[in-house]
Amino acid sequence: MDRCEEIVANVRMEECYAGMSLVFDGNRTDLKQEIDAAIEKICQSTGLKPLVFDNAKTDKSEHEAFYIEFTDEAQRESGAFFEALLRELKIDKCANDVI
């Protein structure tokens, strides 16, 4: 299976905002743990602290996602963070490169 089918990445960038969503099958706890660990690893290696949201508390487990957001001045470094996170998760493309 193509890794981009397991974890669907979307990036959105606007003035003073950059965000990424990583959508996956909520029934796959292994994917959730892998994404969570990758986010933590990239936070530690870059020193950046984005806002991270997990919508696991909804009843839509088939569309569970992590949302990673940067605002204000920190969004300038978001590109490098997102690229490192995608490499760590072995995702070679986003569903929407920039939306």
The first five atom37 places (N, CA, C, CB, O) and aatype in JSON, in Angstrom:
{
  "aatype": [12, 3, 1, 4, 6, 6, 9, 19, 0, 2, 19, 1, 12, 6, 6, 4, 18, 0, 7, 12, 15, 10, 19, 13, 3, 7, 2, 1, 16, 3, 10, 11, 5, 6, 9, 3, 0, 0, 9, 6, 11, 9, 4, 5, 15, 16, 7, 10, 11, 14, 10, 19, 13, 3, 2, 0, 11, 16, 3, 11, 15, 6, 8, 6, 0, 13, 18, 9, 6, 13, 16, 3, 6, 0, 5, 1, 6, 15, 7, 0, 13, 13, 6, 0, 10, 10, 1, 6, 10, 11, 9, 3, 11, 4, 0, 2, 3, 19, 9],
  "atom_mask": [
    [1, 1, 1, 1, 1],
    [1, 1, 1, 1, 1],
    [1, 1, 1, 1, 1],
    [1, 1, 1, 1, 1],
    [1, 1, 1, 1, 1],
    [1, 1, 1, 1, 1],
    [1, 1, 1, 1, 1],
    [1, 1, 1, 1, 1],
    [1, 1, 1, 1, 1],
    [1, 1, 1, 1, 1],
    [1, 1, 1, 1, 1],
    [1, 1, 1, 1, 1],
    [1, 1, 1, 1, 1],
    [1, 1, 1, 1, 1],
    [1, 1, 1, 1, 1],
    [1, 1, 1, 1, 1],
    [1, 1, 1, 1, 1],
    [1, 1, 1, 1, 1],
    [1, 1, 1, 0, 1],
    [1, 1, 1, 1, 1],
    [1, 1, 1, 1, 1],
    [1, 1, 1, 1, 1],
    [1, 1, 1, 1, 1],
    [1, 1, 1, 1, 1],
    [1, 1, 1, 1, 1],
    [1, 1, 1, 0, 1],
    [1, 1, 1, 1, 1],
    [1, 1, 1, 1, 1],
    [1, 1, 1, 1, 1],
    [1, 1, 1, 1, 1],
    [1, 1, 1, 1, 1],
    [1, 1, 1, 1, 1],
    [1, 1, 1, 1, 1],
    [1, 1, 1, 1, 1],
    [1, 1, 1, 1, 1],
    [1, 1, 1, 1, 1],
    [1, 1, 1, 1, 1],
    [1, 1, 1, 1, 1],
    [1, 1, 1, 1, 1],
    [1, 1, 1, 1, 1],
    [1, 1, 1, 1, 1],
    [1, 1, 1, 1, 1],
    [1, 1, 1, 1, 1],
    [1, 1, 1, 1, 1],
    [1, 1, 1, 1, 1],
    [1, 1, 1, 1, 1],
    [1, 1, 1, 0, 1],
    [1, 1, 1, 1, 1],
    [1, 1, 1, 1, 1],
    [1, 1, 1, 1, 1],
    [1, 1, 1, 1, 1],
    [1, 1, 1, 1, 1],
    [1, 1, 1, 1, 1],
    [1, 1, 1, 1, 1],
    [1, 1, 1, 1, 1],
    [1, 1, 1, 1, 1],
    [1, 1, 1, 1, 1],
    [1, 1, 1, 1, 1],
    [1, 1, 1, 1, 1],
    [1, 1, 1, 1, 1],
    [1, 1, 1, 1, 1],
    [1, 1, 1, 1, 1],
    [1, 1, 1, 1, 1],
    [1, 1, 1, 1, 1],
    [1, 1, 1, 1, 1],
    [1, 1, 1, 1, 1],
    [1, 1, 1, 1, 1],
    [1, 1, 1, 1, 1],
    [1, 1, 1, 1, 1],
    [1, 1, 1, 1, 1],
    [1, 1, 1, 1, 1],
    [1, 1, 1, 1, 1],
    [1, 1, 1, 1, 1],
    [1, 1, 1, 1, 1],
    [1, 1, 1, 1, 1],
    [1, 1, 1, 1, 1],
    [1, 1, 1, 1, 1],
    [1, 1, 1, 1, 1],
    [1, 1, 1, 0, 1],
    [1, 1, 1, 1, 1],
    [1, 1, 1, 1, 1],
    [1, 1, 1, 1, 1],
    [1, 1, 1, 1, 1],
    [1, 1, 1, 1, 1],
    [1, 1, 1, 1, 1],
    [1, 1, 1, 1, 1],
    [1, 1, 1, 1, 1],
    [1, 1, 1, 1, 1],
    [1, 1, 1, 1, 1],
    [1, 1, 1, 1, 1],
    [1, 1, 1, 1, 1],
    [1, 1, 1, 1, 1],
    [1, 1, 1, 1, 1],
    [1, 1, 1, 1, 1],
    [1, 1, 1, 1, 1],
    [1, 1, 1, 1, 1],
    [1, 1, 1, 1, 1],
    [1, 1, 1, 1, 1],
    [1, 1, 1, 1, 1]
  ],
  "atom_positions": [
    [[0.84, -1.19, 0.0], [0.0, 0.0, 0.0], [0.88, 1.24, 0.0], [-0.95, 0.01, 1.22], [1.87, 1.31, 0.72]],
    [[0.5, 2.19, -0.79], [1.18, 3.47, -0.87], [1.05, 4.2, 0.46], [0.61, 4.34, -2.03], [-0.05, 4.3, 1.01]],
    [[2.15, 4.69, 0.97], [2.14, 5.38, 2.27], [1.19, 6.59, 2.26], [3.56, 5.83, 2.63], [0.61, 6.92, 3.29]],
    [[1.05, 7.23, 1.09], [0.16, 8.39, 0.99], [-1.31, 8.0, 1.07], [0.43, 9.13, -0.31], [-2.16, 8.87, 1.26]],
    [[-1.62, 6.73, 0.92], [-2.98, 6.26, 1.13], [-3.25, 5.97, 2.6], [-3.25, 5.01, 0.29], [-4.38, 6.06, 3.06]],
    [[-2.2, 5.61, 3.34], [-2.33, 5.35, 4.77], [-2.45, 6.63, 5.58], [-1.15, 4.55, 5.27], [-3.27, 6.73, 6.5]],
    [[-1.64, 7.61, 5.23], [-1.62, 8.91, 5.9], [-1.74, 9.98, 4.82], [-0.31, 9.1, 6.77], [-0.84, 10.15, 4.01]],
    [[-2.84, 10.7, 4.83], [-3.08, 11.74, 3.83], [-2.66, 13.08, 4.43], [-4.59, 11.77, 3.38], [-3.22, 13.53, 5.43]],
    [[-1.67, 13.7, 3.81], [-1.14, 14.97, 4.31], [-1.69, 16.12, 3.47], [0.41, 14.98, 4.28], [-1.76, 16.04, 2.25]],
    [[-2.09, 17.18, 4.15], [-2.53, 18.42, 3.52], [-1.82, 19.58, 4.18], [-4.09, 18.59, 3.62], [-1.64, 19.59, 5.4]],
    [[-1.4, 20.55, 3.38], [-0.72, 21.73, 3.9], [-1.51, 22.96, 3.48], [0.75, 21.81, 3.39], [-2.02, 23.05, 2.37]],
    [[-1.59, 23.9, 4.41], [-2.26, 25.17, 4.11], [-1.38, 26.29, 4.65], [-3.7, 25.22, 4.74], [-0.95, 26.27, 5.8]],
    [[-1.12, 27.27, 3.8], [-0.3, 28.4, 4.22], [-1.0, 29.69, 3.82], [1.11, 28.33, 3.59], [-1.49, 29.84, 2.7]],
    [[-1.02, 30.61, 4.75], [-1.58, 31.94, 4.55], [-0.64, 32.92, 5.24], [-3.06, 32.05, 5.09], [0.35, 32.51, 5.86]],
    [[-0.94, 34.17, 5.15], [-0.15, 35.17, 5.85], [-0.26, 34.92, 7.35], [-0.61, 36.61, 5.47], [-1.37, 34.87, 7.89]],
    [[0.87, 34.78, 8.01], [0.94, 34.55, 9.47], [0.31, 33.25, 9.93], [0.28, 35.69, 10.19], [-0.07, 33.13, 11.09]],
    [[0.18, 32.27, 9.04], [-0.38, 30.97, 9.42], [0.17, 29.89, 8.5], [-1.94, 31.0, 9.38], [0.29, 30.09, 7.29]],
    [[0.49, 28.74, 9.06], [0.83, 27.55, 8.29], [0.3, 26.35, 9.06], [2.39, 27.43, 8.04], [0.48, 26.24, 10.27]],
    [[-0.35, 25.46, 8.35], [-0.91, 24.29, 9.0], [-0.79, 23.05, 8.15], [0.0, 0.0, 0.0], [-0.74, 23.12, 6.92]],
    [[-0.75, 21.91, 8.82], [-0.71, 20.62, 8.16], [-1.68, 19.69, 8.86], [0.72, 20.02, 8.15], [-1.76, 19.67, 10.09]],
    [[-2.43, 18.94, 8.08], [-3.25, 17.88, 8.66], [-2.72, 16.55, 8.17], [-4.76, 18.05, 8.28], [-2.29, 16.42, 7.02]],
    [[-2.74, 15.57, 9.06], [-2.35, 14.21, 8.74], [-3.55, 13.33, 9.07], [-1.05, 13.76, 9.54], [-3.82, 13.05, 10.24]],
    [[-4.26, 12.9, 8.05], [-5.49, 12.14, 8.21], [-5.18, 10.66, 8.04], [-6.58, 12.61, 7.19], [-4.45, 10.27, 7.13]],
    [[-5.74, 9.84, 8.94], [-5.47, 8.41, 8.91], [-6.67, 7.64, 9.45], [-4.2, 8.08, 9.73], [-7.6, 8.23, 10.01]],
    [[-6.65, 6.35, 9.28], [-7.71, 5.47, 9.78], [-7.57, 5.37, 11.29], [-7.64, 4.05, 9.11], [-6.59, 4.83, 11.8]],
    [[-8.54, 5.9, 12.01], [-8.5, 5.91, 13.47], [-8.52, 4.54, 14.1], [0.0, 0.0, 0.0], [-8.22, 4.41, 15.29]],
    [[-8.86, 3.52, 13.34], [-8.83, 2.15, 13.86], [-7.41, 1.59, 13.87], [-9.73, 1.26, 13.02], [-7.17, 0.53, 14.43]],
    [[-6.49, 2.31, 13.26], [-5.08, 1.88, 13.21], [-4.3, 2.6, 14.3], [-4.46, 2.17, 11.8], [-3.7, 3.65, 14.05]],
    [[-4.3, 2.04, 15.49], [-3.59, 2.68, 16.59], [-2.09, 2.75, 16.33], [-3.85, 1.93, 17.89], [-1.41, 3.63, 16.87]],
    [[-1.57, 1.84, 15.51], [-0.15, 1.89, 15.18], [0.19, 3.16, 14.42], [0.24, 0.66, 14.36], [1.25, 3.76, 14.64]],
    [[-0.7, 3.58, 13.5], [-0.45, 4.82, 12.76], [-0.52, 6.03, 13.68], [-1.47, 4.97, 11.62], [0.3, 6.94, 13.58]],
    [[-1.49, 6.03, 14.57], [-1.63, 7.15, 15.51], [-0.36, 7.29, 16.35], [-2.87, 6.96, 16.42], [0.15, 8.39, 16.53]],
    [[0.14, 6.18, 16.86], [1.34, 6.21, 17.69], [2.57, 6.63, 16.88], [1.58, 4.83, 18.31], [3.42, 7.37, 17.38]],
    [[2.65, 6.17, 15.64], [3.77, 6.53, 14.78], [3.77, 8.03, 14.48], [3.72, 5.74, 13.48], [4.82, 8.67, 14.55]],
    [[2.6, 8.58, 14.16], [2.51, 10.01, 13.87], [2.83, 10.84, 15.1], [1.1, 10.37, 13.35], [3.58, 11.81, 15.02]],
    [[2.28, 10.46, 16.24], [2.53, 11.17, 17.49], [4.02, 11.17, 17.82], [1.73, 10.53, 18.64], [4.57, 12.21, 18.2]],
    [[4.67, 10.02, 17.68], [6.11, 9.92, 17.97], [6.92, 10.76, 16.98], [6.56, 8.45, 17.92], [7.91, 11.38, 17.37]],
    [[6.51, 10.78, 15.71], [7.23, 11.56, 14.71], [7.12, 13.05, 15.0], [6.69, 11.25, 13.3], [8.1, 13.78, 14.88]],
    [[5.94, 13.5, 15.38], [5.75, 14.92, 15.72], [6.65, 15.29, 16.89], [4.27, 15.21, 16.06], [7.32, 16.33, 16.85]],
    [[6.67, 14.46, 17.9], [7.5, 14.72, 19.09], [8.99, 14.76, 18.71], [7.25, 13.65, 20.17], [9.73, 15.62, 19.19]],
    [[9.42, 13.82, 17.87], [10.82, 13.77, 17.46], [11.22, 15.03, 16.7], [11.07, 12.52, 16.58], [12.29, 15.59, 16.95]],
    [[10.38, 15.49, 15.78], [10.7, 16.68, 14.99], [10.64, 17.93, 15.86], [9.72, 16.82, 13.8], [11.43, 18.85, 15.67]],
    [[9.73, 17.97, 16.81], [9.71, 19.1, 17.76], [11.03, 19.17, 18.52], [8.53, 18.96, 18.77], [11.6, 20.25, 18.67]],
    [[11.51, 18.03, 18.98], [12.77, 18.01, 19.74], [13.95, 18.37, 18.87], [12.98, 16.65, 20.35], [14.83, 19.11, 19.31]],
    [[13.99, 17.86, 17.64], [15.15, 18.12, 16.79], [15.2, 19.56, 16.26], [15.16, 17.16, 15.62], [16.28, 20.09, 16.03]],
    [[14.04, 20.19, 16.07], [14.0, 21.56, 15.55], [13.89, 22.61, 16.64], [12.84, 21.71, 14.6], [14.23, 23.77, 16.42]],
    [[13.43, 22.21, 17.82], [13.2, 23.18, 18.89], [11.92, 23.96, 18.71], [0.0, 0.0, 0.0], [11.63, 24.87, 19.49]],
    [[11.13, 23.64, 17.68], [9.87, 24.33, 17.43], [8.74, 23.67, 18.2], [9.56, 24.35, 15.92], [8.74, 22.46, 18.41]],
    [[7.79, 24.47, 18.6], [6.66, 23.98, 19.38], [5.34, 24.42, 18.72], [6.73, 24.51, 20.85], [4.72, 25.38, 19.16]],
    [[4.93, 23.72, 17.67], [3.66, 24.09, 17.02], [2.48, 23.69, 17.89], [3.55, 23.43, 15.62], [2.62, 22.89, 18.82]],
    [[1.33, 24.24, 17.58], [0.1, 23.78, 18.21], [-0.26, 22.46, 17.54], [-1.07, 24.83, 18.08], [-0.28, 22.37, 16.31]],
    [[-0.54, 21.44, 18.33], [-0.89, 20.12, 17.79], [-2.24, 19.72, 18.35], [0.19, 19.05, 18.12], [-2.44, 19.69, 19.57]],
    [[-3.17, 19.42, 17.45], [-4.5, 18.98, 17.84], [-4.73, 17.57, 17.33], [-5.59, 19.95, 17.3], [-4.27, 17.21, 16.25]],
    [[-5.44, 16.79, 18.11], [-5.78, 15.42, 17.74], [-7.29, 15.31, 17.87], [-5.03, 14.35, 18.65], [-7.83, 15.53, 18.96]],
    [[-7.98, 14.98, 16.79], [-9.44, 14.9, 16.87], [-9.94, 13.51, 17.26], [-10.04, 15.3, 15.55], [-11.03, 13.11, 16.84]],
    [[-9.18, 12.78, 18.04], [-9.53, 11.41, 18.42], [-10.79, 11.32, 19.27], [-8.39, 10.79, 19.17], [-11.37, 10.25, 19.41]],
    [[-11.21, 12.41, 19.82], [-12.37, 12.36, 20.71], [-13.69, 12.49, 19.96], [-12.26, 13.47, 21.74], [-14.74, 12.67, 20.58]],
    [[-13.66, 12.4, 18.63], [-14.88, 12.44, 17.86], [-15.37, 11.02, 17.59], [-14.67, 13.19, 16.54], [-14.66, 10.06, 17.87]],
    [[-16.56, 10.9, 17.05], [-17.1, 9.58, 16.73], [-16.77, 9.16, 15.3], [-18.6, 9.57, 16.94], [-17.32, 8.17, 14.82]],
    [[-15.89, 9.88, 14.63], [-15.55, 9.59, 13.23], [-14.14, 9.01, 13.15], [-15.65, 10.87, 12.35], [-13.23, 9.65, 12.64]],
    [[-13.96, 7.81, 13.66], [-12.63, 7.21, 13.7], [-12.07, 6.94, 12.32], [-12.67, 5.94, 14.49], [-10.85, 6.82, 12.16]],
    [[-12.93, 6.84, 11.29], [-12.41, 6.59, 9.96], [-11.7, 7.8, 9.37], [-13.52, 6.16, 9.04], [-11.01, 7.68, 8.36]],
    [[-11.85, 8.96, 9.99], [-11.19, 10.19, 9.52], [-10.46, 10.89, 10.65], [-12.21, 11.14, 8.89], [-10.53, 12.11, 10.78]],
    [[-9.77, 10.14, 11.45], [-9.01, 10.75, 12.54], [-7.83, 11.51, 11.96], [-8.54, 9.68, 13.55], [-7.3, 11.14, 10.91]],
    [[-7.42, 12.59, 12.63], [-6.32, 13.41, 12.11], [-5.58, 14.12, 13.22], [-6.85, 14.42, 11.12], [-6.11, 14.4, 14.29]],
    [[-4.32, 14.41, 12.92], [-3.54, 15.33, 13.72], [-3.47, 16.62, 12.92], [-2.1, 14.75, 14.04], [-3.31, 16.6, 11.69]],
    [[-3.58, 17.75, 13.6], [-3.46, 19.06, 12.98], [-2.27, 19.75, 13.64], [-4.78, 19.91, 13.14], [-2.21, 19.87, 14.86]],
    [[-1.34, 20.21, 12.82], [-0.15, 20.88, 13.31], [-0.19, 22.3, 12.76], [1.17, 20.13, 12.88], [-0.27, 22.5, 11.55]],
    [[-0.15, 23.3, 13.66], [-0.31, 24.69, 13.23], [0.78, 25.59, 13.79], [-1.67, 25.21, 13.65], [1.21, 25.45, 14.93]],
    [[1.2, 26.52, 12.95], [2.12, 27.57, 13.33], [1.44, 28.9, 13.04], [3.49, 27.45, 12.56], [0.76, 29.05, 12.03]],
    [[1.63, 29.86, 13.93], [1.07, 31.19, 13.71], [2.16, 32.24, 13.93], [-0.13, 31.44, 14.65], [3.22, 31.96, 14.48]],
    [[1.86, 33.44, 13.5], [2.73, 34.59, 13.68], [4.13, 34.34, 13.14], [2.81, 34.97, 15.15], [4.29, 33.78, 12.06]],
    [[5.15, 34.73, 13.88], [6.52, 34.63, 13.41], [7.01, 33.18, 13.27], [7.43, 35.37, 14.35], [7.85, 32.9, 12.41]],
    [[6.5, 32.27, 14.08], [6.96, 30.88, 14.02], [6.61, 30.22, 12.7], [6.36, 30.09, 15.17], [7.24, 29.24, 12.32]],
    [[5.6, 30.74, 12.01], [5.2, 30.1, 10.75], [6.29, 30.2, 9.69], [3.93, 30.73, 10.23], [6.25, 29.46, 8.71]],
    [[7.25, 31.09, 9.87], [8.35, 31.21, 8.9], [9.21, 29.95, 8.86], [9.22, 32.43, 9.23], [9.77, 29.63, 7.81]],
    [[9.32, 29.24, 9.97], [10.12, 28.02, 10.04], [9.29, 26.76, 9.8], [10.81, 27.93, 11.39], [9.81, 25.65, 9.86]],
    [[8.02, 26.93, 9.53], [7.12, 25.78, 9.43], [7.45, 24.87, 8.25], [5.71, 26.26, 9.3], [7.28, 23.65, 8.35]],
    [[7.92, 25.43, 7.15], [8.22, 24.62, 5.98], [9.25, 23.53, 6.28], [0.0, 0.0, 0.0], [9.07, 22.38, 5.9]],
    [[10.31, 23.91, 6.95], [11.34, 22.94, 7.31], [10.79, 21.89, 8.27], [12.56, 23.65, 7.94], [11.12, 20.71, 8.16]],
    [[9.94, 22.32, 9.2], [9.31, 21.38, 10.14], [8.45, 20.38, 9.38], [8.46, 22.13, 11.2], [8.56, 19.18, 9.58]],
    [[7.6, 20.89, 8.5], [6.7, 20.01, 7.74], [7.48, 19.04, 6.87], [5.75, 20.83, 6.88], [7.14, 17.86, 6.8]],
    [[8.53, 19.52, 6.2], [9.34, 18.64, 5.35], [9.99, 17.54, 6.17], [10.41, 19.45, 4.62], [10.01, 16.38, 5.75]],
    [[10.53, 17.89, 7.33], [11.17, 16.88, 8.19], [10.14, 15.86, 8.68], [11.85, 17.56, 9.4], [10.43, 14.67, 8.73]],
    [[8.95, 16.33, 9.02], [7.9, 15.42, 9.48], [7.47, 14.47, 8.37], [6.68, 16.22, 9.99], [7.3, 13.27, 8.61]],
    [[7.31, 14.97, 7.16], [6.95, 14.12, 6.03], [8.04, 13.08, 5.75], [6.7, 14.96, 4.77], [7.73, 11.92, 5.48]],
    [[9.3, 13.5, 5.82], [10.41, 12.54, 5.63], [10.38, 11.47, 6.72], [11.77, 13.27, 5.65], [10.54, 10.28, 6.43]],
    [[10.16, 11.89, 7.96], [10.14, 10.94, 9.08], [9.03, 9.91, 8.9], [9.94, 11.69, 10.41], [9.21, 8.73, 9.24]],
    [[7.89, 10.34, 8.37], [6.75, 9.43, 8.16], [6.8, 8.73, 6.81], [5.45, 10.21, 8.28], [5.91, 7.94, 6.48]],
    [[7.83, 9.02, 6.02], [8.01, 8.41, 4.69], [6.84, 8.72, 3.76], [8.17, 6.9, 4.81], [6.37, 7.87, 3.01]],
    [[6.38, 9.97, 3.82], [5.32, 10.46, 2.94], [6.01, 11.3, 1.88], [4.23, 11.29, 3.72], [6.69, 12.27, 2.2]],
    [[5.82, 10.93, 0.61], [6.55, 11.64, -0.44], [5.76, 12.74, -1.12], [6.99, 10.66, -1.46], [6.32, 13.46, -1.96]],
    [[4.48, 12.91, -0.79], [3.71, 14.0, -1.37], [2.48, 14.27, -0.52], [3.3, 13.66, -2.82], [2.01, 13.41, 0.23]],
    [[1.98, 15.47, -0.65], [0.75, 15.85, 0.05], [-0.42, 15.73, -0.91], [0.86, 17.31, 0.63], [-0.26, 15.88, -2.12]],
    [[-1.59, 15.46, -0.37], [-2.79, 15.41, -1.2], [-3.02, 16.77, -1.84], [-4.03, 14.98, -0.36], [-3.37, 16.86, -3.02]],
    [[-2.82, 17.82, -1.06], [-2.88, 19.2, -1.54], [-1.59, 19.85, -1.08], [-4.16, 19.97, -1.0], [-1.4, 20.08, 0.11]],
    [[-0.71, 20.15, -2.02], [0.59, 20.69, -1.63], [0.45, 21.98, -0.84], [1.45, 20.94, -2.85], [1.08, 22.13, 0.21]],
    [[-0.35, 22.89, -1.32], [-0.68, 24.1, -0.57], [-2.1, 24.44, -0.9], [0.29, 25.29, -0.92], [-2.45, 24.63, -2.06]],
    [[-2.95, 24.52, 0.13], [-4.35, 24.84, -0.09], [-4.71, 26.1, 0.65], [-5.26, 23.68, 0.34], [-5.86, 26.54, 0.59]]
  ]
}
